[in-house]
Amino acid sequence: MRQLLIEKDGVTSKQKNEWAEIYGNMKRETDGLKRDVRMLNKENERLVKQIETTRSGSQGANLRHTTNTNANDIGVEKRLKKRELEC
């Protein structure tokens, strides 16, 4: 009977250690994903500011420059949308 209790205690201890390891791995993965989301949000903010700056700077420019700027805006907007979809 005593041997059975010792074995059961060992199995329980092993299971607890396995669950603790799984929890630790999931916690690290979650923290990494949160860090990635923060970095992507910062990049999105930077791209939005870049779009706003480009648009405000192109208002007084000639038509050819505006056309080039619009092409750049479209590229930046596409990258921004792509990043948003990744989140």
Sequence and secondary structure as in RCSB ss.txt:
>XXXX:A:sequence
MRQLLIEKDGVTSKQKNEWAEIYGNMKRETDGLKRDVRMLNKENERLVKQIETTRSGSQGANLRHTTNTNANDIG
VEKRLKKRELEC
>XXXX:A:secstr
 HHHHHHHHHHHHHHHHHHHHHHHHHHHHHHHHHHHHHHHHHHHHHHHHHHHHHHHHHTTS HHHHHHHHHHHHH
HHHHHHHHHHH 
